[in-house]
Amino acid sequence: MNTAALFALFSLAAEGGQAAVFPADLTAEDAPPLRSYHGRVREGQALPETLPSWRTTMSHGLELLTSAEYRAKLDQCIHCGLCLPACPTYEVFGTEMDGPRGRIALMRAAAEGRVPAAQLQGAFATHIGRCLACRACETACPSGVQYGALYEVARAVVEHGRVAGPAERALRWLGLRQLLPHRHRLRALARLLRLYQASGLQRLVRRLAWALPRHLRAMEAILPPIGPAHPPLGQVAPAIGARRGRVALFAGCVQDAFLPHVNAATVRVLQRNGYEVMAPPAQTCCGAAQLHAGDEAFARDLARRNVDAFLSADVDAVVVNAGGCGLSLKEYPHLLRADPVYAPRAAHLAARVSDLAEFLAAAPLVPPRGLVRARALYADSCHLRHGQRVVRQPRELLRAVPGLELVELRQPDRCCGSAGVYNIAQPDTADQILDAKMADVAASGADLIVTANAGCHMQYLYGVRRAGLCARVLHLAEVLDKAYEG
């Protein structure tokens, strides 16, 4: 298997969607059907009988969709429309059903039985699938609508109802189950891709990118420069100076393999702040990608493994330097709520999880002394800003760096288009969202983009190259690390 094929395993799904079928009492433009590996299910056509697990999982999803708890969450929406200006896909498509209010109307129609189960793979799937799940609408909503929880169920119903073909099933099995949860396999893949970059083959591939399939082209575009691997997990890094405590680092999966320098900088920054740092070797992928792909059972299994790994460590806190992973860990109590053994353990772990900026700002930070001369902007991770509500702390830390001029974007709460694997599954829409974001970056005059999430980091590296900007992209930990080194 060649390097490009190995990297293609990161594609967790092809574009979803089938022939659009829309309930007559809801008005919206039917989106054109999107390509997929599986066949189309049209109105009146019997669903395949060769997939016995489909009906079981779909039935479970529909039970959640029609539950009293779900209906109560839907009823929180007062249809005010204040969420619409905050939604990136509403700005791109300009249609009601591609904004949070319209999607909630679709969810309500499905919950009330106005969208037959066989038709959930029509326009319902199209408009739900276009959502970035950035949760900007939650921040904008005056009624406290839990859009993330609503979307999670709707997306699960769509995923459970899709009839995936052998190729997609193989890719999902390899990517979600055989790569992401296995750190050593991901590192091996990263070593192959590092050779691919060093050999000059990447430059040739990028010149001929127009000839690649669009999903593979999108995956190759966000591949970051890969450096040497971080030392294996399990080694304890001692505190520097007066010891203030002991923490565990959540290393992540993609970040550990493809952005190892971020984890290395994070460890050094924590050491400089008086913390002994360890990373439990038994930890694994946070499970967010598996959950979003509809594999809740495996996501729960990964969550249990992480709960065991981190609760067995004698630490004061679990520090996470990726916004998406941090939110996933903090939401383990919800994911494992039906597990009588792990639900209380998950709550105990979640209470100890802190984002790196959240942790350092509360510590408080040992003042860095080295100059970092740059005009910098902090690019919020959606899961950090809208999910964890960590907004103030990263900016406070950056203002403590001597020589750094911090500027703001006009729309700091707007998604960059990464959104997990959205930029791979729906690259055309993601590129439009990214282009708007990079125009905002260019207008700021910043020469340094500071990130706090692996997906955002890779997306901005691509965005800088795509927009032709002269700007560096660094993680918050790397900026602090430079200041301490200086």
Secondary structure, DSSP 8 states (H G I E B T S, - for coil): --HHHHHHTT--------S----TTS----------SS----TT----SS-HHHHHHHHHHHHHHTSHHHHHHHTT-----TTGGG-HHHHHH--GGGSHHHHHHHHHHHHTT-S-GGGTTTHHHHHHHT-----HHHHH-TT---HHHHHHHHHHHHHHH----HHHHHHHIIIIIIITT-HHHHHHHHHHHHHHHHTTHHHHHHHTGGGS-HHHHHHHHT----------TT--B--SSS--EEEEEE--SHHHHH-HHHHHHHHHHHHHTTEEEE--TT----SHHHHHTT-HHHHHHHHHHHHHHHHTS--SEEEE--HHHHHHHHTHHHHTTT-TTHHHHHHHHHHHEEEHHHHHHHS------S---EEEEE---HIIIIIS---HHHHHHHHTSTTEEEE--SSTTS--S-TTTHHHHSHHHHHHHHHHHHHHHHHHT-SEEEESSHHHHHHHHHHHHHHT---EEEEHHHHHHHHHH-
